[in-house]
Amino acid sequence: MTETTDDRHDHALPPRRRVVDIHAHWYPADWLKLFERDGPAEGAKLERNGTRYTIRTERIVNAFDEEFVDLGLRLAGMDRQRVDVHALSLTAPMVYWASPGFGLALAQAYNDAAAAAHTMYPDRFLGLAMLPMQAPELALKELERSAKLPGMRGMYLATHVNNVDLDDRRLWDIYAKAEELGWTIFLHPIDTIGRERTTRYYLKNLLGNPYDTGVAAASLIFGGVLDTFPKLEINLPHAGGTFPWLIGRLDHGTKVRPELKHMKQLPSAYLRRFTYDTIGHNDEINSNLIRLVGADRVVLGSDYCFDMGLADPLGDVERLDSITAGERDAIVGRTAMKLLRLE
């Protein structure tokens, strides 16, 4: 784990409200070393070109630079964005592509590194645990282990697990434990829907990410997960993807389709069971999301520090003239602090 400064006290929080970014990705150096060393045996590799990295598995490729790795560079970026706290999360390729044993090792390496980052900078970094969901029994054990690590405040989960949707009963013990712990589950797309038709124009991200999130939210509702675990908090990235904006269609289908006759209430009744980040890329979208679900169900996110993320996440919220000062405070930090059990 590298740093670009020796004076950690320079990064202590100022005496004011905390601005919390719940959608901030990190590749720990120790995790990358493990991936680079043992990944080739499972068809994966890490390529380095100066400060650039490309990580490859059979189905997933992701490219990033040193700012995703070096904590000192991250702290400088956070200060530049006026963000006090990052809830650190591992993004693509995550760990589900690997064999169960290697997936567990990668998850443990990430979780241990996030706990170490929190210990080093307790006011600035928290961790969202990565679990080897391809082996639910191992995932449950790692959930229990990681919950005891310092600074771990939630769980990170892809919008599907190797094409298994999130209502699959094999995952329910993990949901039960997360609910018991009071841990929010933060979702993120990976290996997205419509792969064959989204290879051009970067549609795998532009459209694949929000549609995959919509499928995940619908699976959790229609599959009974939210009914079975009424206290479980789930966060949807990218302003909820397609889910909030297709709620009328989901409601109508629930009324008329026999496939949904088991539903006791409409999908719109579940809008506030989720929280949503502010990565809507449009002031009207963000304002309408707040109007639809309530300011207390929207939290700051940046997708730090991908080009599809927000360069000024706090400014994007400050710019909204349709919300009150109290609503703005809830969005930029107060609600996230509750989700992450910081207050």
C-alpha positions as CSV (number, residue, x, y, z in Angstrom):
1,M,0.0,0.0,0.0
2,T,1.8,3.2,-1.2
3,E,1.5,6.7,0.0
4,T,2.7,10.0,-1.4
5,T,3.0,11.8,1.9
6,D,4.5,10.9,5.3
7,D,2.3,13.3,7.2
8,R,-0.9,11.5,7.8
9,H,-2.2,14.3,10.1
10,D,-2.5,16.5,7.0
11,H,-5.5,14.4,6.1
12,A,-7.4,14.6,9.3
13,L,-11.0,15.7,8.9
14,P,-11.9,19.4,9.3
15,P,-14.3,20.2,12.2
16,R,-17.5,20.2,10.1
17,R,-20.1,17.8,8.6
18,R,-18.6,14.9,6.7
19,V,-19.1,14.5,3.0
20,V,-19.2,10.8,2.3
21,D,-18.8,9.2,-1.1
22,I,-20.3,5.7,-1.1
23,H,-19.2,4.8,-4.7
24,A,-15.4,5.0,-4.8
25,H,-13.4,2.2,-6.3
26,W,-10.0,1.0,-5.2
27,Y,-7.5,-1.7,-6.2
28,P,-5.1,-2.3,-3.3
29,A,-1.5,-3.0,-4.2
30,D,-1.5,-6.3,-2.3
31,W,-4.6,-7.4,-4.1
32,L,-3.0,-6.6,-7.5
33,K,0.1,-8.6,-6.5
34,L,-2.0,-11.6,-5.6
35,F,-3.9,-11.3,-8.8
36,E,-0.8,-10.9,-10.9
37,R,0.9,-13.9,-9.2
38,D,-1.8,-16.5,-9.2
39,G,-4.3,-15.2,-11.8
40,P,-2.5,-16.7,-14.8
41,A,-3.2,-20.2,-13.5
42,E,-6.9,-19.4,-13.9
43,G,-6.7,-17.6,-17.2
44,A,-6.3,-14.0,-15.9
45,K,-3.5,-11.6,-16.2
46,L,-2.4,-8.1,-15.1
47,E,-0.6,-5.9,-17.6
48,R,1.4,-2.8,-16.6
49,N,2.5,0.1,-18.7
50,G,4.1,2.8,-16.6
51,T,1.3,4.0,-14.3
52,R,-1.4,2.3,-16.3
53,Y,-2.9,-1.1,-15.5
54,T,-5.1,-3.5,-17.5
55,I,-6.7,-6.4,-15.8
56,R,-8.1,-9.3,-17.8
57,T,-10.2,-12.3,-17.1
58,E,-11.9,-14.5,-19.6
59,R,-14.9,-12.3,-19.9
60,I,-14.0,-9.0,-18.2
61,V,-11.4,-6.4,-19.0
62,N,-10.8,-3.2,-17.0
63,A,-8.1,-0.5,-17.3
64,F,-7.1,2.0,-14.7
65,D,-4.2,4.2,-13.5
66,E,-2.2,4.7,-10.3
67,E,-4.8,7.0,-8.8
68,F,-7.0,3.8,-8.2
69,V,-4.1,2.2,-6.3
70,D,-2.1,4.9,-4.4
71,L,-3.7,6.1,-1.2
72,G,-1.8,9.4,-1.2
73,L,-3.0,10.2,-4.7
74,R,-6.5,9.3,-3.6
75,L,-6.4,11.6,-0.6
76,A,-5.3,14.5,-2.8
77,G,-8.2,13.7,-5.2
78,M,-10.6,13.6,-2.3
79,D,-9.4,16.9,-1.0
80,R,-9.7,18.4,-4.5
81,Q,-13.3,17.1,-4.7
82,R,-14.1,18.3,-1.1
83,V,-14.9,14.7,-0.1
84,D,-14.0,13.6,3.4
85,V,-14.8,9.9,3.4
86,H,-14.5,7.2,0.8
87,A,-16.3,3.9,1.3
88,L,-13.8,1.8,-0.7
89,S,-15.1,-0.9,-3.1
90,L,-13.6,-3.3,-5.5
91,T,-14.9,-3.1,-9.0
92,A,-14.5,-5.2,-12.1
93,P,-13.5,-8.0,-12.3
94,M,-14.4,-8.5,-8.7
95,V,-13.8,-12.1,-7.7
96,Y,-16.6,-14.3,-8.9
97,W,-14.8,-15.3,-12.1
98,A,-12.2,-17.2,-10.1
99,S,-12.3,-20.7,-8.6
100,P,-13.9,-20.7,-5.1
101,G,-10.5,-21.0,-3.4
102,F,-8.8,-18.2,-5.3
103,G,-12.0,-16.1,-5.1
104,L,-11.9,-16.4,-1.4
105,A,-8.2,-15.5,-1.3
106,L,-8.8,-12.4,-3.5
107,A,-11.7,-11.4,-1.3
108,Q,-9.7,-11.7,1.9
109,A,-6.8,-9.8,0.4
110,Y,-9.2,-6.9,-0.5
111,N,-10.9,-6.9,2.8
112,D,-7.7,-7.0,4.8
113,A,-6.3,-4.1,2.7
114,A,-9.4,-2.0,3.2
115,A,-9.2,-2.6,7.0
116,A,-5.6,-1.5,6.9
117,A,-6.4,1.6,4.9
118,H,-9.0,2.5,7.5
119,T,-6.5,1.9,10.3
120,M,-4.0,4.2,8.6
121,Y,-6.6,6.9,7.9
122,P,-9.6,6.2,10.2
123,D,-11.4,9.5,9.4
124,R,-11.0,9.1,5.6
125,F,-11.5,5.5,4.6
126,L,-14.1,2.8,5.3
127,G,-14.4,-0.6,3.6
128,L,-17.2,-2.4,1.7
129,A,-16.5,-6.1,2.0
130,M,-16.0,-8.3,-1.1
131,L,-17.2,-11.9,-0.9
132,P,-16.7,-15.0,-3.0
133,M,-20.4,-15.2,-3.9
134,Q,-19.7,-18.1,-6.4
135,A,-19.3,-20.2,-3.3
136,P,-22.1,-19.0,-0.9
137,E,-20.8,-21.1,2.0
138,L,-17.4,-19.5,1.7
139,A,-19.0,-16.1,1.2
140,L,-20.9,-16.4,4.5
141,K,-17.7,-17.3,6.4
142,E,-15.9,-14.4,4.9
143,L,-18.8,-12.1,5.7
144,E,-18.6,-13.2,9.3
145,R,-14.8,-12.7,9.3
146,S,-14.7,-9.4,7.6
147,A,-17.4,-8.0,9.8
148,K,-14.8,-8.1,12.7
149,L,-12.2,-6.1,10.8
150,P,-11.7,-2.5,11.6
151,G,-13.5,0.0,9.4
152,M,-15.6,-2.5,7.5
153,R,-19.1,-1.0,7.2
154,G,-21.0,-2.8,4.5
155,M,-20.9,-5.4,1.7
156,Y,-20.3,-5.0,-2.0
157,L,-22.2,-7.2,-4.4
158,A,-22.5,-7.4,-8.2
159,T,-25.8,-7.2,-9.9
160,H,-25.6,-10.9,-10.7
161,V,-23.2,-13.7,-9.7
162,N,-21.9,-15.4,-12.9
163,N,-25.4,-14.9,-14.5
164,V,-27.2,-16.1,-11.3
165,D,-29.7,-13.4,-10.4
166,L,-29.9,-12.0,-6.9
167,D,-33.1,-13.7,-5.9
168,D,-31.4,-17.1,-6.0
169,R,-32.1,-19.0,-2.8
170,R,-28.4,-19.9,-2.4
171,L,-27.7,-16.3,-1.6
172,W,-30.3,-15.8,1.1
173,D,-28.2,-16.9,4.1
174,I,-25.8,-14.1,3.2
175,Y,-28.7,-11.6,3.0
176,A,-29.8,-12.8,6.4
177,K,-26.4,-12.3,8.0
178,A,-26.1,-8.8,6.4
179,E,-29.5,-7.9,7.8
180,E,-28.4,-9.2,11.2
181,L,-25.2,-7.2,11.1
182,G,-27.1,-4.0,10.0
183,W,-24.9,-3.9,6.9
184,T,-26.1,-2.2,3.8
185,I,-25.5,-4.1,0.5
186,F,-24.1,-1.9,-2.2
187,L,-24.7,-3.2,-5.7
188,H,-22.6,-2.6,-8.8
189,P,-22.9,-3.9,-12.4
190,I,-20.4,-6.3,-13.8
191,D,-20.3,-8.4,-17.0
192,T,-23.5,-6.7,-18.0
193,I,-26.7,-7.8,-19.8
194,G,-26.9,-7.7,-23.6
195,R,-23.2,-8.5,-24.0
196,E,-23.5,-9.5,-27.7
197,R,-25.3,-6.3,-28.7
198,T,-23.3,-3.8,-26.6
199,T,-19.8,-4.3,-27.9
200,R,-19.7,-1.1,-29.9
201,Y,-19.9,2.5,-28.8
202,Y,-19.1,1.6,-25.1
203,L,-22.7,0.5,-24.8
204,K,-21.7,-2.2,-22.3
205,N,-21.2,0.7,-19.9
206,L,-23.5,3.4,-21.1
207,L,-26.5,1.1,-21.3
208,G,-25.3,-2.2,-19.9
209,N,-24.7,-0.8,-16.4
210,P,-28.1,0.8,-15.8
211,Y,-30.0,-2.0,-17.4
212,D,-28.2,-4.6,-15.3
213,T,-29.0,-2.6,-12.2
214,G,-32.7,-2.6,-13.2
215,V,-32.7,-6.4,-13.6
216,A,-31.1,-6.8,-10.1
217,A,-33.6,-4.5,-8.4
218,A,-36.6,-6.2,-10.1
219,S,-35.2,-9.7,-9.1
220,L,-34.9,-8.6,-5.5
221,I,-38.5,-7.3,-5.5
222,F,-40.2,-10.0,-7.6
223,G,-38.2,-12.8,-6.0
224,G,-39.2,-11.9,-2.5
225,V,-35.9,-10.9,-1.1
226,L,-37.1,-7.5,0.2
227,D,-40.1,-9.1,1.7
228,T,-38.2,-11.8,3.5
229,F,-35.6,-9.4,4.8
230,P,-37.5,-6.3,5.7
231,K,-34.7,-4.5,7.4
232,L,-32.1,-5.1,4.7
233,E,-30.8,-1.9,3.1
234,I,-29.7,-2.1,-0.5
235,N,-28.0,0.7,-2.5
236,L,-28.5,1.0,-6.2
237,P,-25.7,2.7,-8.2
238,H,-25.8,5.2,-11.1
239,A,-29.0,6.9,-9.8
240,G,-30.8,3.5,-9.7
241,G,-30.1,2.6,-13.3
242,T,-33.3,1.9,-15.2
243,F,-35.3,0.9,-12.1
244,P,-36.8,4.1,-10.9
245,W,-37.5,5.3,-14.4
246,L,-39.4,2.2,-15.5
247,I,-41.4,1.9,-12.3
248,G,-44.7,2.7,-14.1
249,R,-44.1,-0.2,-16.5
250,L,-43.2,-2.5,-13.7
251,D,-46.4,-1.5,-11.8
252,H,-48.6,-2.1,-14.8
253,G,-47.1,-5.4,-15.6
254,T,-47.6,-6.5,-12.0
255,K,-51.3,-5.7,-12.3
256,V,-51.9,-7.5,-15.6
257,R,-49.4,-10.4,-16.0
258,P,-49.9,-13.9,-14.6
259,E,-46.2,-14.2,-13.9
260,L,-46.5,-11.6,-11.2
261,K,-49.8,-12.7,-9.6
262,H,-47.8,-13.7,-6.4
263,M,-47.0,-10.0,-5.8
264,K,-48.9,-8.5,-2.8
265,Q,-48.0,-4.9,-3.6
266,L,-46.8,-3.0,-6.5
267,P,-43.1,-2.4,-7.3
268,S,-43.5,1.3,-6.6
269,A,-44.1,0.4,-3.0
270,Y,-40.4,-0.7,-2.9
271,L,-38.9,2.5,-4.2
272,R,-37.9,3.6,-0.8
273,R,-36.6,0.2,0.2
274,F,-33.5,1.1,-1.9
275,T,-31.1,4.0,-1.6
276,Y,-29.6,5.6,-4.8
277,D,-26.4,7.4,-5.5
278,T,-26.2,10.7,-7.3
279,I,-24.4,9.5,-10.5
280,G,-27.3,10.5,-12.8
281,H,-25.1,12.8,-15.0
282,N,-28.0,15.2,-15.4
283,D,-29.5,17.8,-13.0
284,E,-33.1,17.0,-14.0
285,I,-32.5,13.3,-13.5
286,N,-31.1,13.9,-10.0
287,S,-33.9,16.3,-9.1
288,N,-36.6,13.9,-10.3
289,L,-35.0,11.0,-8.5
290,I,-35.0,13.1,-5.2
291,R,-38.7,14.0,-5.9
292,L,-39.6,10.3,-6.6
293,V,-37.9,8.6,-3.7
294,G,-37.1,11.4,-1.2
295,A,-33.9,13.2,-0.4
296,D,-33.3,10.9,2.6
297,R,-32.9,7.9,0.2
298,V,-30.3,9.5,-2.1
299,V,-26.5,9.5,-1.2
300,L,-23.5,11.0,-2.8
301,G,-21.5,8.9,-5.2
302,S,-18.7,9.6,-7.7
303,D,-17.6,6.4,-9.4
304,Y,-14.1,7.6,-8.4
305,C,-12.1,8.0,-10.4
306,F,-13.3,6.5,-13.8
307,D,-14.0,8.8,-16.7
308,M,-17.6,7.8,-16.4
309,G,-17.7,9.2,-12.9
310,L,-18.3,12.6,-11.5
311,A,-15.4,15.1,-11.4
312,D,-17.2,17.3,-8.8
313,P,-19.7,15.1,-7.0
314,L,-20.4,17.6,-4.3
315,G,-20.8,20.4,-6.8
316,D,-23.4,18.4,-8.6
317,V,-25.5,18.3,-5.5
318,E,-24.9,21.9,-4.5
319,R,-26.0,23.0,-7.9
320,L,-29.6,21.6,-7.4
321,D,-31.8,24.5,-6.6
322,S,-34.9,22.4,-6.1
323,I,-33.8,21.0,-2.7
324,T,-33.5,22.5,0.7
325,A,-30.3,22.9,2.8
326,G,-31.4,20.1,5.0
327,E,-32.1,17.8,2.1
328,R,-28.6,18.7,0.7
329,D,-27.0,17.8,4.0
330,A,-28.8,14.4,4.0
331,I,-27.6,13.6,0.5
332,V,-24.0,14.6,0.9
333,G,-23.4,12.8,4.1
334,R,-26.0,12.4,6.8
335,T,-27.9,9.4,5.2
336,A,-24.6,7.7,4.2
337,M,-23.4,8.0,7.8
338,K,-26.5,6.1,8.9
339,L,-26.1,3.4,6.2
340,L,-22.5,3.0,7.2
341,R,-23.3,3.0,10.9
342,L,-21.2,6.0,11.6
343,E,-23.8,7.6,13.8
